[in-house]
Amino acid sequence: MSAAGGASRVERRFADLKRAGRGGLVTFVTAGDPDPEGSFELLRGLPAAGADIIELGMPFSDPMADGPAIQAASLRALKAGMTLAKTLDMARRFRAGDADTPLILMGYYNPIYSYGVTRFLADACAAGVDGLIIVDLPPEEDDELCRPALAAGLHWIRLATPTTDDKRLPKVLSNTSGFVYYVSIMGITGTRSPTAEAVREAVARLHRHTELPVAVGFGIRTPEQAAEVAAVADAAVVGSAVIDRLKSGLDAQGRCGDGTVADVLGFVRSLAEGVRSAKRT
């Protein structure tokens, strides 16, 4: 998936995890939340805290698939002046200091359409972005962004859910690359938690259909839950819990306090320790 024809950062990272005999930790943060500089400090610190892959949310005014925590994060970022252009610049700044950690942009199609697809893909590649998760573009609309993104050398990471049956899965997995993001519970992000057995069965079913790694998200809030998922999946994805931890450290003006970023990174470190302690089954 790399421009040079070799393995991409995403592929190398999952290969490294497989050699290490463990699942990975994928963390989500919203670009610009609560303000551009505080957000960048958090983003820059995530790899050292143990994040194996980072999803960077592109703020949008109508994040319909997200729960209250990530909706609020988007609104804080937009209020602080965050734009898609500034999100791409944040990705560029991150990549200048980190050549290895995969960085995935996650969000909705509308801001990209407004920015211009061709311009967006060129700028994302130039910024060192590795892939896209666009939650409101189904496979039937792959010509809009999916195929152009793949042609540009970006991974296209698709969501699968508990209602994605065996008849639908081949369509969902078509043109998917990098990894599959399994949404472990129905509904919006950050509201409920999955059972370990349900995750195990779902991951096994997906692996019958694809050789791609499976990352499992939605509802993972503690190191123990992250460990349970990492024991059976290729990675555990944590988003709302990280955002909630950030929100709890904001001051009266909605900005990062003196120890806010360090506290969030400490929480991520605890999640990473949980993932690394998981015994693969």
Secondary structure, DSSP 8 states (H G I E B T S, - for coil): --TTSS--HHHHHHHHHHHHTS-EEEEEEETTSS-HHHHHHHHHHHHHHT-SEEEEE---S--TTS-HHHHHHHHHHHHTT--HHHHHHHHHHHHHH-SSS-EEEEE-HHHHHHH-HHHHHHHHHHHT--EEEETT--GGGTTTTHHHHHHHT-EE--EE-TT--TTTHHHHHTT--S-EEEE-SSSSTTS----HHHHHHHHHHHHHH-SS-EEEESS--SHHHHHHHHTTSSEEEE-HHHHHHHHHTB-TTSSB-TTHHHHHHHHHHHHHHHHHH----
